[in-house]
Amino acid sequence: MKNSSHLTISVIAIIIFSTANGSQITSIALQGNRSYSIQIETTCAPAAETTDTISLRFSDSAGDLVIIKHLKNPKLLYAPKGGSRRHGGAYGGFARCAVEMFEVSGARMGGRVCALYLKRFGSDGWRPGWVKVLRRQDNGREVPVSYMFYFRTFVPGNVWYGFDYCQSRGGFVPHVATFGS
């Protein structure tokens, strides 16, 4: 009979990045993943809806980061009278005047989400109203873990567009941001 030993290894990711003034910030990603709910309102403006692919990235002031490449399988929370069904009755999300919730998972945030960016791939255009991030507590109750990010303008295509309140960059108006690889 063979003896075997088991070794359990816990991994903690250490991320180092430079700020604009050259100082370095070290962030230790907390062990494990967490489930988040992303609530998104699409405005009622003409042509606000989209069938484009939407990506999302959000982070806290410690640099903990979650990137979702494709928001899909929305749960419709609110739709105006007449509904928001498309494509043979299936709901695809991002309908005009609708509020949807997307379930995602990613790194545990050590603090409040203070930066949030959207990226749109496609040719439809899209005008979100607001976005907020919630986390499910152990008792099943969802609590906000972000500011309310108000867009109320069309998201440009193929660029990260949003807010960074973490480092006081960008103010209260959404802006285009570039991120390293």
LINMOVEN-V390566 format. One record per pair of residues at least 24 apart in sequence whose ideal C-beta (glycine too) atoms are under 10 Angstrom apart, sorted by the first residue. I is the first residue (numbers start at 0). J is the second residue. If there is no record, write none. Layout:
I J
I J
This chain:
12 63
12 106
14 61
14 62
14 63
14 64
14 106
15 62
16 62
16 64
16 178
16 179
17 179
18 166
18 168
19 166
19 168
24 60
24 61
24 62
24 166
25 61
25 62
26 58
26 59
26 60
26 61
26 62
26 63
26 64
26 106
26 109
27 61
27 62
27 63
27 109
28 61
28 62
28 63
28 64
28 105
28 106
28 107
28 108
28 109
29 61
29 63
29 106
29 107
29 108
29 109
30 106
30 107
31 104
31 106
31 107
32 65
32 103
32 104
32 105
32 106
32 107
33 63
33 65
33 103
33 104
33 105
33 106
33 107
33 108
33 134
33 135
33 144
34 102
34 103
34 104
34 105
34 133
34 134
34 135
34 141
35 65
35 67
35 101
35 102
35 103
35 104
35 105
35 106
35 108
35 112
35 132
35 133
35 134
35 135
35 141
35 144
35 145
36 74
36 100
36 101
36 102
36 103
36 131
36 132
36 133
36 134
36 135
36 141
36 142
36 143
36 144
37 65
37 67
37 70
37 73
37 99
37 100
37 101
37 102
37 103
37 115
37 130
37 131
37 132
37 133
37 145
38 73
38 74
38 76
38 77
38 98
38 99
38 100
38 101
38 129
38 130
38 131
38 132
38 133
38 141
38 143
38 145
38 147
39 70
39 73
39 76
39 92
39 93
39 97
39 98
39 99
39 100
39 101
39 117
39 125
39 127
39 128
39 129
39 130
39 131
39 148
39 150
40 76
40 77
40 96
40 97
40 98
40 99
40 127
40 128
40 129
40 130
40 131
40 147
40 149
40 150
40 151
41 83
41 92
41 93
41 94
41 95
41 96
41 97
41 98
41 99
41 125
41 126
41 127
41 128
41 129
41 150
42 95
42 96
42 97
42 125
42 126
42 127
42 128
42 129
42 150
42 151
42 152
42 153
43 79
43 95
43 96
43 97
43 126
43 128
44 95
44 96
44 126
44 128
44 151
44 152
44 153
45 95
45 126
46 95
46 123
46 124
46 125
46 126
46 153
47 93
47 94
47 95
47 96
47 97
47 123
47 124
47 125
47 126
47 127
47 128
47 151
47 153
48 83
48 85
48 91
48 92
48 93
48 94
48 95
48 96
48 97
48 123
48 124
48 125
48 126
49 91
49 92
49 93
49 94
49 95
49 119
49 121
49 122
49 123
49 124
49 125
49 126
49 127
49 153
49 154
50 85
50 86
50 91
50 92
50 93
50 94
50 121
50 122
50 123
50 125
51 93
51 118
51 119
51 120
51 121
51 122
51 123
51 124
51 125
51 154
51 156
52 93
52 118
52 119
52 120
52 121
53 92
53 93
53 101
53 117
53 118
53 119
53 120
53 121
53 125
53 127
53 154
54 116
54 117
54 118
54 119
54 120
54 159
55 101
55 103
55 105
55 115
55 116
55 117
55 118
55 130
55 132
55 159
55 161
56 105
56 114
56 115
56 116
56 117
56 118
56 159
56 161
56 176
56 178
57 103
57 105
57 108
57 112
57 113
57 114
57 115
57 116
57 117
57 130
57 132
57 144
57 145
57 148
57 161
57 162
58 105
58 106
58 108
58 110
58 112
58 113
58 114
58 115
58 116
58 163
58 165
59 106
59 107
59 108
59 109
59 110
59 111
59 112
59 113
59 114
59 144
59 145
59 165
60 108
60 109
60 110
60 111
60 112
60 113
60 114
60 163
60 164
60 165
60 166
61 108
61 109
61 110
61 113
61 165
62 106
62 109
62 110
62 114
62 165
62 166
63 105
63 106
63 107
63 108
63 109
63 110
63 112
64 105
64 106
64 108
64 114
64 178
65 103
65 104
65 105
65 106
65 107
65 108
65 112
65 115
65 132
66 103
66 105
66 106
66 116
66 118
66 159
66 178
67 101
67 103
67 104
67 105
67 118
68 118
68 120
69 101
69 120
70 99
70 101
70 102
70 103
70 117
71 101
71 103
72 99
72 101
72 102
73 97
73 98
73 99
73 100
73 101
73 102
74 98
74 99
74 100
74 101
74 102
75 99
75 100
76 100
93 119
93 123
93 125
93 126
93 127
95 126
96 128
97 128
98 128
98 129
100 133
100 141
102 135
103 132
107 134
108 132
108 134
108 144
108 145
110 144
110 165
111 143
111 144
111 145
111 146
111 164
111 165
112 143
112 144
112 145
112 146
112 148
112 164
112 165
113 145
113 146
113 148
113 162
113 163
113 164
113 165
113 166
113 167
114 145
114 146
114 148
114 161
114 162
114 163
114 164
114 165
114 166
114 168
114 169
114 176
115 145
115 146
115 147
115 148
115 150
115 159
115 161
115 162
115 163
115 164
115 165
115 173
116 148
116 154
116 158
116 159
116 160
116 161
116 162
116 163
116 169
116 173
116 174
116 175
116 176
116 178
117 148
117 150
117 154
117 155
117 158
117 159
117 160
117 161
117 162
117 173
118 154
118 155
118 156
118 157
118 158
118 159
118 160
118 161
118 176
119 153
119 154
119 155
119 156
119 157
119 158
119 159
119 160
120 156
120 157
121 156
121 157
122 156
123 156
124 153
124 154
124 155
124 156
125 150
125 153
125 154
125 155
125 156
126 150
126 151
126 152
126 153
126 154
127 151
127 152
127 153
127 154
127 160
127 161
127 173
128 152
130 161
130 162
146 171
148 173
149 173
